[in-house]
């Protein structure tokens, strides 16, 4: 290692960036983790390449999010060349809502992201952020203030230039809506337009992951026009800065988008995108096999097994933080006793679930949301394994032998099958559970997160259920929205001062070691309190016909096709 080559960089970077440099030099983060973290904290590509070169052979191959050529939908390379023109037909989960501020479902995420864009979008590998409406970003010394430089020459489909005022207006709406990723991070007035193309964010406290919270991985952080009215849906008022303009929308059947000729990223190879809405995966696969569909945003291993054997279909499998949260009300009802929650968690055969539901394409989880893919995951926290006798004893100690309850869940991917496995596993431990599967239209609002009148968010949630959570590049949204006291998606109504303190510690951590230390606490607390059971983190599966190239997905229900073309 040539330390002399590193000295100029050490002198030029801020303390947040220096911590990462030293962590990489000392081997505490991998090369891949270093490049991804550099993306977030604003290290230039030149610095990244120089640091890697000084530490050993090779140079950075993935440009961090603050430099490089102008991306297309976040791609760090120009679109793949193919035949110009044409249409791609995509199958997607039917949206419940296409309100860019208030949507909660993956179908809504996928639709709105065609027209509206993020400050930090998705890279072409589909695994991290890249420049979007922001060209670069950088924190101050302690991570309490972040400055974003915006892209010039961007216009709205409805007319007018995109400016810092649009970003400020969007952030004010998100703060008012208690956005899942920004709640407690950004307060009213925290975003300020320094000039037409510069926005300064003054946060409520230090935050080392802030760019992720205004990125594709916080799906509701899409940038809308300064005068946008909250509650307006994409179909009511089509607009955006993105590559595609909404031409038609039927909430029951599908939508059509056409090329936005004024898009800052240039002309898309395709003329249009046709989206067809489905409630189940089986019909999606059948439609592809029948020639009615070219791409599928997401499918599961069991329903889509034929796709793995199809030589004309490219399957993309990505290891992610995707998971299911089995929530249990901690404030009232039969699961308020922690021994009952622990008993249900102990009854689960996680290894069997991974094999039966995913054929091994998943990681066993430990009843917390710090996935093994995160660099700060602590594998030393003891893994919970099935122990029926201990579960029975806990139920007896709680005076809850034969506890009867209903597992509520939505009709989505493998979730109904998971509910049946939980029911079967729990029966061995003395639970008497029934399964109630509902359409997503009613499930989200009636079972998972309904508020009681004049009460906190989700205070009307059922006592037991299963809800889906999409992939995030950091666990901030999971920790904040689903588990922090008063969280907007806290269906367990969990409230723990110890957890809240550990979460604040994680948010404020700008160094790798500090993040790991905070996550050890979070993993331990959640594994003990069990407000949610998390049995696995599963691989995201998407794909498209080999007749197309340049299709990629976010593992959050968003498929990006502005670089897509037909194979020549």
N, C-alpha and C positions, 0 to 999 in steps of 0.2 A: 504493500500500500504506500502510495506517495502522498504523505501528509502535506508536503509543501504545496501541492496542487489544490488541496482543500482549504488552506489558510485564507486565500482571498474570498472564497465563498463564505466561510465562517464569519468573516468581518462584514460581509455585505447583507446577510440575512437577518431577519428579526428573531427574537427569542423562540417563538413558536416554531419557525422553520429550522432553527439551529437544533432544537430538541430532536426533530426528526432526523436531521443529518447525523447527529451523534448516535442515535438509536440504530441507524443503518450501518454506520462505521463499526459499531461494537457488536453487530450481528443480532440485535434484539428484534429486528424486523427483517423479513425477506425482501428480495429485490422487487417482487411484485407488490408487496405491501407498501414498500417505500414509494414506488411510482404512483400507486393509488392515493396514498396519503398526500403526496406532493401535489396532486391534482386539487385537493381540497384547500390546502393552505397557501397556494399561490406561488410555489417555486416555478421558475421559468424552465422551459425545456433545456435551455443551454446549461443551466445549473444542474439539473437532474443528470444530463449526459456527462457533465464534467465529474460529478460526484461518483457515478457508477464507474467511469473510466479510471478514476483515481483509486477505487477500491478493488478493481480487478478487471479482467477482460470483458469486452462487450460494451455496448452503449444502450441507452434507453430506446425501446422500440415502440412504446406507446406514449404518445404525447400527452402530458398533463393538461388540465383544462384551462390553462392560461396562455397557451401559445399554439402555434401551428397554423396550417391552412384553414380557411373558412370551412366549417363542417357542413354536411348535409344531414339534417335531423340528428346532429350530434356526431356524425361520423368524422373520424380524424383523417380520412382519405377521400378523394373524389369518388363519385358514384362509379360502380362497375359498369363498363360499357356493354350494351346489348342492343337489341332491336328497339327502335323508337316507337312510341305510341302504344295503344292497347289499354286493356283494363285488367286488373286483378280482382278476383272475387274472394272475399275473406269471410270466414265463419267466426262469430264471436258470441259470447254470452249476451243474452238480451239485456240491455241497460234498464235499470230501475229509474235512473234519473240522468239527464245530461246537463245538469246545473253545475258549471265548473267550480263553484264555490262550495256547494253543499252535497255533492254526490258522494256515495259511499260504496259503490259496487264496481267491480272490475270492468263490466261492460261500459259503464259511464266513463271510466277512466280512459278506455280505449277510444271512444268516440270523440270526446272533447279534445284529446291530444292530437287529433288530425288537423284541427284548425287553430287552436290556441297553442302557445309555446311557453317554455319555462326559461328562467334566467340560466339555469344549468340543465342541459338536456342529457341525453343518453349517448354514450360512445357507440361506435359501430360493433364492438364486441358484445354489447348488451350487458356489461357488468359494472360500469361505473359512469360517473358524470363527465361531461365535456362542455365546451362553450355552447351556449344557446343564444338567448337574447343578450346575455352578458358575455363579453369577450374575455374578461379577466376579473379577478377578485383577489383581495388580500386582507388579512387581519392586522390589527394593531398588535402591540407587543404582548398583551394579555388576552386577546381573543374577545374583547368586549365590543369592539367596533370593527365592522367589515365594510370595505369600500369596493363597489362593483362598477366597472367600466362597461357601458352598454354599447351594443353594436349600432353603427350608423347606417343610414340608408334603409331602415326597416319601415314599412308602411302597413297600415291597417286595411283589411279587405273592404271595410266600409268607408275608407278614405281618411287621410291625415297621417302624419308621421308618428311613429312610436318614440316616446320620450321618457325621461325619468319620472314625469308626472304620472304616467300610466302605472309605473311600478309602485310609486307611493300610494296611489289610489287603490291598487290591488291589495297592498299590504294592510291598509286601513280596513278594507272589507274583511280580510282574513282574520285580523285581530278581533273585529266585532263578532265574527262567526265562531270564534274560539277554535281556530284551525288546529287539527290534530297534531301537526308538527310544530307549530309556532306558539301554541299556548304556553304562557309562562316564559317564553324566550324573547318575543318581540311584543312591546306594548304600544298603545296608541301614541302616535307621534314619533315612533322609533325609527321610521324610514324618512330620510330627508333628501330632496333633490339638490345636489351641490351645483349642478349645471344640467343642461338638457340631456347629457349622456353619462352622468355620474350620479350614483345613489349611495348614500352613506347610511348604514344600519347601526344604530346604537342599541345594543341588546340589554335586556334586564340583568344579565350577568354574563360572565365569560362562557363561551361556547366554542369548542374546538371542531364541531361538525356542522356549523351553520350553513355552508353552501348546499349540503344535502337537503336541508329543510326548505330551500327555495328551488328544488330540482325536481326532475321526473320522479324521484323516489318519495316525494310528498305530493301525491297526485293532484290535490286541490290547490296547489300553488301556481297554477297556470296564470299567466299575466293577461288580464283583461283591461279594456280601455278605461281611462281615468274616470269617465262618467258612467261606467257600467253600473247597472242597478242590481244589487244582490237579489237572487231569486229568479233572475232571467235565465232561461235555458237556451242552449245552442240552437235548437230548432225554432224557438220563438224569435231569436235575433241572431242569425248567422253572422259571425265576424271572426277575427283572429289575425295573427301575423304569419300563420303557418303556410305550409305547402299546399294544403287542400282546402277548397271552399265547399261548404255544404250545399248540395243542389236539391236533395229531397230527403225527407225523414218520415218514416212510419214507425211509431214505437212498438208495433206488434211484429213487423216483418223485416225492416232493414233500412239502410241509408245509402245514398250515393254522394260521393265527393268528386269534384272535378279540379283540375290543375288551377292553381293560383298563379297566373302569369306574372304577377308583380312580386312574387316571393323573393326575398333577399338571397336565398340559397341558389337561385337559378331555376331553369325549367326542369321539371320532373320528367324522367324518361317516359312514364306512363301518362295517359290522358285522364284516367279516372280510376276510382276505387269503389267497388260495390261491396257493401257489408250486408250479410244475412244474419239475422238474429236467431239464436237457438236457446232452448231451456236445458237441453241435455247433450252430452257428448256423442252418444251413439248416432243420432241423426246427423251430426256434423260429419262423422266418419263416412256414413252411408252416402251423404251428399257429395263428398269428395270422390268416393269410389264410383259414383254415378256420373261424374263429370260436371256437376253443378257448382263446385267449389274448388278454388286453387290453393287456399292457405287456411290454416286453423290457428287462432290466437293462442289457445291452450287446450290440451287434452290430457287425460289420465292414462296410466299404463294399461289398465284393464280394458276400458272402452276403446282405446286406440291401439290395441296390440297389433292389429293388422298393418298399421302404418309403418311399424318397424321393419316389416318384411317387404314393403312396397319399394321396388327399385326406382320408382318415379317420384318418390316423396322424400324430401330432405328433412329429417328430424333433428331439431336442436334441443339438446338436453343440457340444462345448466344447474349446477349445484347452488342452492339458494338458502335464504332464510324463510321461505314460504312455510307456513305452518297453520295448524288449527288450534284455536283456543277453546278448551272446554271450560266454560265459565261456571262458577258456583257462587251464589249470592253469599257474601260474607257478613252482611248487615242484618239479615232477617231470614227466617225460615229454617229448613232442616239442615242446610249446609253452613249455617253461621258458626257451628262448632268446628274448629280446625281439625279435630280428630276425624270427623266425618269426611272432610275434604281429603285428608291424608289417606283415609281408608280407600276412597274411590281411586286415588292416584296409585296406590299400592296394588289394586286389583288388576291393573292394566298390563297386558303382555305386549310390551312395545316391540320386541323383536318380531313377534308373530304379525303385528300390525304392519311393520315395514315390509315383511315378506309377502303377506297376503294382499295388501293394498297397492304396493309399489314394486313388487318383485325385486326388492333390495335397492331400488333407486331412491333412497332417503336415508337420513341420519337419525338415529335414535336420539330423542330429546329428553330433557331432565326437568320438565315443569317450570321452565323459565324461558325467556325470549332471547338470550344471548346465544346465537347459533354458532356452531363450530367453524363456520366460514369467517367469522369476525376475528381479527388479529388479537383482540383482547379477551377472547373466550378462555375461561379457566377450566381445563379438563380435570383438575385435581379435586373439584367439588364432587363428592360421592354421587355416582349415578344411581337413581332410584330404579330398582328392579321389582318384578312381581313377587309379592309375598302375601298369599291369601290368608294365612293364619294370622299374621300381624294385622291385616285389614279387618278380619273378623273381630279380633280383640279390641281394636280401636272403636269399632261400631258398638260393641258391648259396653266399653268404658263410657261411651257417649250416651248410652241408653237409647240407641237407635237401631237395634236389631230388626231386620226385615224392612228397613226404610224403603218407602215407595215414592217414586218421583218420575217425572216425564223428562226425557231428553229431547229438547226442541232443536231442530236444525233445518237448513234450507236444502232444496234440491240442487246440489252443485257438486260436480265431480265425484270424488270418493266419499264425501261426507256422510250420506245415508248409510253406506257400508261400514264406515267407522262407528257410527252410532250403534249399529247392530253388534259389532265386536265389543264395544264398551258394555252394552247390555249383557252380553254373554259372559264376559270376564267378571263383571260386577256381581252377577248372580252367584258365582262360586264363593264370593266373599259375604253374601247375605243381603245384598241389595235386591230390590224388586223394581226394575226400571222398565218403562215403556218408551217407545220411540215415536215421535211425532214429526213427520217430514212435511214441510210446507213450501210453497212457491216463494221465490225470493221477494216477490212483490209484497207479500204479507210478513214474511219472516223478519226482515230487518226492522220494520216499524212496529210490529206487534209483539215480538218475542225478545229480540236481541237488545235493542236500545231505545225503547219508548220512554219518554219522560212522563212522570206523573205531573198533574197540574201544579204549577208553582213549586216544582221540586227540581233537584239536580238532574243533569243529563243521565239517561239510562236508568233512572230510579224506578221505572216501571218494568224492567227486564224480568223475564222468567227466572226461577231459582236455579235452573240447570239448562245448559244448551251448548251447542257447538257453532262457532263462527269462524269464517275464513279470514286470514290475514295475508295480504300480498307481500312480495319481497321488498325489503328496504336495504339499502347499502350500509346503513347504520341502524341500531335498534331504537333510536330516539323516539320515533312515532309510537312504537309498541309501548315503550316505557311511559311515555307522557300520556297518550290518549287512552290506553286500556287499563293502566295500573296506577298512575299517580292520583292522589286525592282530587276528586272533582273532575277527572279526565272525561273528555267529551264522548269517549267510547267505553267508559268503565262500567260494563254490564255486571261485573261482580260487586260493584259498589265497594271496592277495596279501598281502605284508608289506613296507611301505616306510616307514622312519622319516621320510623327507621328506614323504610323503603324510600320515602320522599327525600330524605337527607342523602341517601346513597345515590339516588338519581341526580340530584343537584350536583353532587360531587363528580359524577360522570360527565354531566353537561359542561361543567367548568374545567374539566381536564383537557389540557391542550397538548400534553405529552403522552407518549405511548405507555410508559410505566404507570402513570397516574390513571389512565383509562383502564388498564388491566386491573389495578387495585380496586377501583370502584366497581368493576364488573364482577369481581370475586364476591364482593358484598351483595350485589344485586342477585347473583345466582343463588347464593346461600339463603337469603331472605325469602325469595320466591319459592324455592324448593321446600322451605319449612312451612310457610304460611299457606301455600297452594290456593291462592285466589283463582288461579287457572291451572288446569292440567294441560301440558303440551307434550304429546307422545312422540312427535317426529317433526323434522324439517325435510321437506321433500323436493326433488328435482323438478324444475319447471320444464315442461315439454311443449314445444310449439313446432310448426313446420310449414313447408310450402312445397308445391309441385316443383320438380326439377326444370320445368319450363320457364321458371323465373329465377332471377338472381338478385342479390342485394336486399333480402328481407331479413329484418331482425326485430327482436322483442325485448321488453324490459323486465319480464317476469312479474309484472304488475298489471297485466291485461292490456298493455299498449303494444301494438305492432306498428313498426315504422316502415313505410314503403315509399318515401320520397326519393330513395336511391334505387328503387326496384325497377328492373326492366325485364322484358322477355329475352330469353336466350336466343341469340341470333342464329 
